[in-house]
Amino acid sequence: MSLKNVRRRLTPMCVLAVFLPVFLGVFLPRGAVILAGDGLSPREILAAPDAGAVRMAFAAGDWTEARALLEALCQEHPDFPAPGLLMAWLHLTHGDRPEFENCCAEVIDQRPEDPQVWYVLTESALADGRWIEASLLLDRGDSLLAAWSDSEELIGRARALKTDSLFLAARLAEARGQYASAEEKYRLLRDQDPQNDSYALRLGSVLLEEGKTDEAVRLFDSARELNRQNLPGWLIAADLLHRRGKREEAGTLVDGALSGETLDDWDTTGEQSEGVYLFSELVRLLLKWNRLEEAEKWIARIPSAFSVSRTLAGRLALFQEDYPRAEKEFRLARLAGRDDFETLNGYILALAELDDARLRQASRLAEELVKKYPRVDEAAATLGWIEFLMGETDTAWKRFETILNGGSFTPTEAYYMAETALDRGDTMLCETLLDLALEQEDNFPKRQAAVKLREALRGSHTAEESTPDGNSGDTAGAAATQE
């Protein structure tokens, strides 16, 4: 593939997606992009203490200084990739796609025999869901890497890049649903580096797709033995099964674990409490399943010293439509120093449901949330919802339209868009969005409102069909507006 075609075919992507696994499981390793385990990947090099000055210069906007520092660093370490590739990585992680492409083009021009830039481009194509392009880019990198096999001075980089190639091939096979091939490659990676917990997690994920649940849980547990930051195997497996639409199987795993495993022994003390992490993630899963009473029980198991208990209590209150309590819990969580997206977003949504004064406060906070999380659709959707509640329907719709055109949205976002579409007179789109929101089994705070609105619309259709003079449109609009 020519450089011109590579640059033409690189479409804009969400930079955050580069740092997420293909299967997007929140319990799986984050930040593991190109997994060269010997410090030769751009991610590892730029995260090392030696690159601290580089990071500071780049963050300050002094690209010339950052490049000069990288040049010096690469001179000290001949095994390092081209300075231009490291600059490309910095631009990518900061969301500057044009400069990322320019730096990759520079590396290809200056080092046409270097395969690493092609692997970085493969990673970006994978993150963007461009499987055919990823395959072609990977083949190009592999063909260049094959020419290094006899070069003694490149043996270190060649070894690392062979690992990268195998990992990318495994990810590509997994993304295409070729699970047997992905399993084979992940097993090879795990055999090469049995202490790498991320390989065990990824292999377990593929085995779960193949219906090998017991082995997958064992692998997840082995990953926990290697890294205590990983959750128990049953909970990782349950979350992934739920995400893949296998809710009954996920529920069986959770019920079996809760009845057969004593969780009283889980530590809920200390700043990095494993028990608090476990209970928090279990609560989030139970909320999705509308098992609110059980969720409340596990929230109570989290000591009040942990601010996450307030955040989860606030989320539970949103599901129960108890907005005064939700506002209180989120506010207390913020006062305790909790400043994460979940807490801030929940606080805004609770405020918006109380009165006009706090709706205006929610509007200000929602604007700040979008500035803080400019690439997070949920932040934009929250601001759009607040704008809709304030009567700014056209402004809200412009915001929602971007999410709608993206083709991927949560049930909550679908409900927000449905209400806005109805207010704009597009009943058909409203009903479609409600169906999309409700056909998913996940519970969400506005689910009951979505059910009522859909019932009102369907009732109005029935009334319209039974009214010969066709004057039921006003009644339909009134029924929908009341909801």
Buried (B, 14 or more C-beta within 10 A) or exposed (E): EEEEEBBEBBEEBBBEBBBBBBBEBBBBBEEBBBBBBEBBBBBBBBEEEEBEBBBEBBEEEEBEBBBBBBBEBBEEEEBBBBBBBBBBBBBBBEEBBEBBBBBBBBBBEEBEEBBBBBBBBBBBBBBBEBBEBBBBBBBBBBEBBEEBEEEEEBEBBBBBBBBBBBBBBBBBBBBBEBBEBBBBBBBBBBEEEEEBBBBBBBBBBBBBBEEBBEBBBBBBBBBBEBBEEBBBBBBBBBBBBBBBEBBEBBBBBBEEBBEEEEBEEBEBEEEEBBBBBBBBBBBBBBBBBBBBEBBBEBBEBBEEEBBBBBBBBBBBBBBEEBBEBBBBBBBBBBEBEBEEBBBBBBBBBBBBBBEEEBBBBBBEBBBBBBEEBEEBBBBBBBBBBBBBBBEBBEBBBEBBEEBBEEEEBBBBBBBBBBBBBBBBEBBEBBBBBBEBBBEBEBBBBBBEBBBEBBEBBEBBBEBBEEEEEEEBEEBBBEBBEEB
